[in-house]
Amino acid sequence: VADGMESPMLAARAPFDLIVANILAGPLVELAPDFAGALAPGGAIILAGLLDTQADCVVAAYEARGLTLADRGAGEWPVLVLRA
C-alpha cells in the first residue's frame, strides 16, 4: 500500500522531469491524472507492466490529460513513453 502521488514527500518535490511506473494497467489508468499533474513541462512518463492488448486504453488515459505518445515498445509487454 502506498500514498501514491499524494505522499507528502512526493508532493513537496513535484514537478518531476521523469516518472517511471511498472505496475498493472488498471492502476496506471487510475493514476493518469496524478502522474500528468506531477509532470514538469517537457517531462516524460515511462509506463510498463501492461499487456499489449491493454496499451491503447492506458495511452488514451494519458492523452486525455494532454500527454503525447512518443514511443510504444513492441511485443507482448510494451513500454510506453509519453511526453508533456
Accessible surface in RSA format (square Angstrom, percent):
REM  Atomic radii and reference values for relative SASA: ProtOr
REM  Chains: A
REM  Algorithm: Lee & Richards
REM  Probe-radius: 1.40
REM  Slices: 20
REM RES _ NUM      All-atoms   Total-Side   Main-Chain    Non-polar    All polar
REM                ABS   REL    ABS   REL    ABS   REL    ABS   REL    ABS   REL
RES VAL A   1   206.95 136.2 122.95 111.3  84.00 202.4 134.41 116.8  72.53 196.7
RES ALA A   2    92.91  85.4  57.14  88.2  35.77  81.4  64.92  91.4  27.99  74.1
RES ASP A   3   101.49  71.1  79.76  79.4  21.73  51.4  16.67  39.2  84.82  84.6
RES GLY A   4    29.53  36.4   0.00   N/A  29.53  36.4  27.50  75.5   2.02   4.5
RES MET A   5    29.88  15.5  20.17  13.3   9.71  23.1  11.34   9.6  18.54  24.6
RES GLU A   6   138.83  79.7 117.59  89.0  21.24  50.6  42.83  82.8  96.00  78.4
RES SER A   7    19.85  16.8  19.85  26.5   0.00   0.0   8.62  18.4  11.23  15.7
RES PRO A   8   106.31  77.5  95.89  87.4  10.42  37.9 102.50  84.6   3.81  23.7
RES MET A   9   118.28  61.3 109.63  72.6   8.64  20.6  78.69  66.9  39.59  52.5
RES LEU A  10    53.24  29.6  53.14  38.0   0.10   0.2  53.19  37.4   0.04   0.1
RES ALA A  11    60.60  55.7  39.48  60.9  21.12  48.1  44.61  62.8  15.99  42.3
RES ALA A  12    84.11  77.3  43.28  66.8  40.83  92.9  55.40  78.0  28.71  76.1
RES ARG A  13   150.59  63.2 129.81  66.2  20.78  49.5  51.80  70.8  98.79  59.9
RES ALA A  14    39.87  36.7  18.79  29.0  21.08  48.0  19.00  26.8  20.87  55.3
RES PRO A  15    86.99  63.4  70.83  64.6  16.17  58.8  70.83  58.5  16.16 100.5
RES PHE A  16    43.94  22.0  41.42  25.7   2.52   6.5  43.94  26.6   0.00   0.0
RES ASP A  17   111.44  78.1 101.55 101.1   9.89  23.4  32.69  76.9  78.75  78.5
RES LEU A  18    96.64  53.8  78.00  55.8  18.63  46.8  78.00  54.8  18.63  50.1
RES ILE A  19    16.62   9.5  12.78   9.5   3.84   9.3  16.62  12.0   0.00   0.0
RES VAL A  20    96.65  63.6  66.43  60.1  30.23  72.8  66.43  57.7  30.23  82.0
RES ALA A  21    10.39   9.6   5.46   8.4   4.94  11.2  10.02  14.1   0.37   1.0
RES ASN A  22   111.40  76.8  85.60  82.7  25.80  62.1  21.49  51.7  89.90  86.9
RES ILE A  23    67.41  38.4  59.33  44.2   8.08  19.5  67.41  48.5   0.00   0.0
RES LEU A  24   128.45  71.5 127.95  91.5   0.50   1.3 127.95  89.9   0.50   1.3
RES ALA A  25    11.42  10.5   9.44  14.6   1.98   4.5   9.56  13.5   1.86   4.9
RES GLY A  26    39.95  49.3   0.00   N/A  39.95  49.3  33.26  91.3   6.69  15.0
RES PRO A  27    52.61  38.3  52.05  47.4   0.56   2.0  52.61  43.4   0.00   0.0
RES LEU A  28     0.00   0.0   0.00   0.0   0.00   0.0   0.00   0.0   0.00   0.0
RES VAL A  29    48.60  32.0  44.52  40.3   4.08   9.8  44.52  38.7   4.08  11.1
RES GLU A  30   138.33  79.4 114.21  86.4  24.12  57.4  46.52  90.0  91.81  75.0
RES LEU A  31    40.51  22.6  40.51  29.0   0.00   0.0  40.51  28.4   0.00   0.0
RES ALA A  32     0.58   0.5   0.58   0.9   0.00   0.0   0.58   0.8   0.00   0.0
RES PRO A  33    59.09  43.1  48.71  44.4  10.38  37.7  49.84  41.2   9.25  57.5
RES ASP A  34    57.61  40.4  49.95  49.7   7.66  18.1   7.63  18.0  49.98  49.8
RES PHE A  35    15.45   7.7  15.45   9.6   0.00   0.0  15.45   9.4   0.00   0.0
RES ALA A  36    20.21  18.6   6.42   9.9  13.79  31.4   6.77   9.5  13.44  35.6
RES GLY A  37    66.90  82.5   0.00   N/A  66.90  82.5  37.12 101.9  29.78  66.7
RES ALA A  38    10.11   9.3   6.86  10.6   3.25   7.4   9.72  13.7   0.39   1.0
RES LEU A  39    14.57   8.1   0.60   0.4  13.97  35.1   0.60   0.4  13.97  37.6
RES ALA A  40    10.70   9.8  10.70  16.5   0.00   0.0  10.70  15.1   0.00   0.0
RES PRO A  41   128.79  93.9 102.73  93.6  26.06  94.7 109.06  90.0  19.73 122.6
RES GLY A  42    57.09  70.4   0.00   N/A  57.09  70.4  34.94  95.9  22.15  49.6
RES GLY A  43     4.20   5.2   0.00   N/A   4.20   5.2   4.07  11.2   0.13   0.3
RES ALA A  44     8.94   8.2   8.71  13.4   0.23   0.5   8.71  12.3   0.23   0.6
RES ILE A  45     0.00   0.0   0.00   0.0   0.00   0.0   0.00   0.0   0.00   0.0
RES ILE A  46    52.30  29.8  52.21  38.9   0.09   0.2  52.21  37.6   0.09   0.3
RES LEU A  47     0.00   0.0   0.00   0.0   0.00   0.0   0.00   0.0   0.00   0.0
RES ALA A  48    20.86  19.2  20.81  32.1   0.05   0.1  20.81  29.3   0.05   0.1
RES GLY A  49    19.24  23.7   0.00   N/A  19.24  23.7  12.83  35.2   6.41  14.4
RES LEU A  50     0.19   0.1   0.00   0.0   0.19   0.5   0.19   0.1   0.00   0.0
RES LEU A  51    61.01  34.0  61.01  43.6   0.00   0.0  61.01  42.8   0.00   0.0
RES ASP A  52    61.99  43.4  57.67  57.4   4.32  10.2   9.50  22.3  52.49  52.4
RES THR A  53   124.85  88.8  89.07  90.3  35.78  85.3  86.25 115.9  38.59  58.3
RES GLN A  54    67.01  37.5  64.07  46.8   2.94   7.0  20.73  44.1  46.28  35.1
RES ALA A  55     0.00   0.0   0.00   0.0   0.00   0.0   0.00   0.0   0.00   0.0
RES ASP A  56    97.39  68.2  91.60  91.2   5.78  13.7  34.47  81.1  62.92  62.7
RES CYS A  57    81.23  61.4  70.57  78.7  10.66  25.1  30.74  77.9  50.49  54.4
RES VAL A  58     0.24   0.2   0.24   0.2   0.00   0.0   0.24   0.2   0.00   0.0
RES VAL A  59    11.23   7.4  11.23  10.2   0.00   0.0  11.23   9.8   0.00   0.0
RES ALA A  60    55.52  51.0  49.02  75.7   6.50  14.8  51.47  72.5   4.05  10.7
RES ALA A  61    18.11  16.7   8.38  12.9   9.73  22.1  17.57  24.7   0.54   1.4
RES TYR A  62     0.00   0.0   0.00   0.0   0.00   0.0   0.00   0.0   0.00   0.0
RES GLU A  63    85.59  49.1  70.18  53.1  15.41  36.7  20.81  40.3  64.78  52.9
RES ALA A  64    76.79  70.6  35.79  55.2  41.01  93.3  48.83  68.8  27.96  74.1
RES ARG A  65   114.61  48.1  87.53  44.6  27.08  64.5  28.60  39.1  86.01  52.1
RES GLY A  66    59.46  73.3   0.00   N/A  59.46  73.3  35.76  98.1  23.70  53.1
RES LEU A  67    11.23   6.3   5.46   3.9   5.77  14.5   5.46   3.8   5.77  15.5
RES THR A  68    89.19  63.4  87.65  88.9   1.54   3.7  59.63  80.1  29.56  44.7
RES LEU A  69    55.98  31.2  36.61  26.2  19.37  48.7  36.61  25.7  19.37  52.1
RES ALA A  70    58.92  54.2  19.71  30.4  39.21  89.2  28.34  39.9  30.58  81.0
RES ASP A  71    83.63  58.6  78.88  78.5   4.74  11.2  19.32  45.5  64.31  64.1
RES ARG A  72    84.34  35.4  62.89  32.1  21.46  51.1  28.38  38.8  55.97  33.9
RES GLY A  73    25.83  31.9   0.00   N/A  25.83  31.9  24.05  66.0   1.78   4.0
RES ALA A  74   103.07  94.8  67.50 104.2  35.58  80.9  75.66 106.5  27.41  72.6
RES GLY A  75    49.85  61.5   0.00   N/A  49.85  61.5  38.93 106.8  10.92  24.5
RES GLU A  76   119.21  68.4 104.30  78.9  14.91  35.5  39.94  77.3  79.27  64.7
RES TRP A  77   150.89  60.6 133.81  64.8  17.08  40.1 117.23  62.5  33.66  54.6
RES PRO A  78     0.96   0.7   0.00   0.0   0.96   3.5   0.57   0.5   0.39   2.4
RES VAL A  79    64.66  42.6  62.92  57.0   1.74   4.2  62.92  54.7   1.74   4.7
RES LEU A  80     0.00   0.0   0.00   0.0   0.00   0.0   0.00   0.0   0.00   0.0
RES VAL A  81    28.99  19.1  28.99  26.2   0.00   0.0  28.99  25.2   0.00   0.0
RES LEU A  82     0.00   0.0   0.00   0.0   0.00   0.0   0.00   0.0   0.00   0.0
RES ARG A  83   116.03  48.7 115.86  59.1   0.17   0.4  37.54  51.3  78.49  47.6
RES ALA A  84    60.25  55.4  15.09  23.3  45.16 102.7  37.17  52.3  23.08  61.2
END  Absolute sums over single chains surface
CHAIN  1 A     4898.7       3657.3       1241.4       2953.1       1945.6
END  Absolute sums over all chains
TOTAL          4898.7       3657.3       1241.4       2953.1       1945.6
